[in-house]
Amino acid sequence: MIQARIHHGRLEVQDPIPEEWEGLMVKILPLTPDDPLPDLEQRLSALHALGPMEFEPGEREQIASCLKDLDQLSKTALQGIGDNQR
């Protein structure tokens, strides 16, 4: 199986295409949540092997401030959508 992403109407292949596939017609199907990602377990293991997250001084507060700003922007955008539909 080869994974690809559709971006602006074009396929961006994520994996090398086998030479024996050259000239063949292919069928493209979207991934579903039930489709396994073969390297997911490896990625999760590598992530856990890194250990706990460490923050620089003030980084937690900066993240909290950014999240608060994004929350407000989202609420304002949703309010604007509601106002336009009236």
Beta strands, then each sheet from edge to edge (+ up, - down):
strand 1: 4-7
strand 2: 10-13
sheet 1: 1+ 2-
end
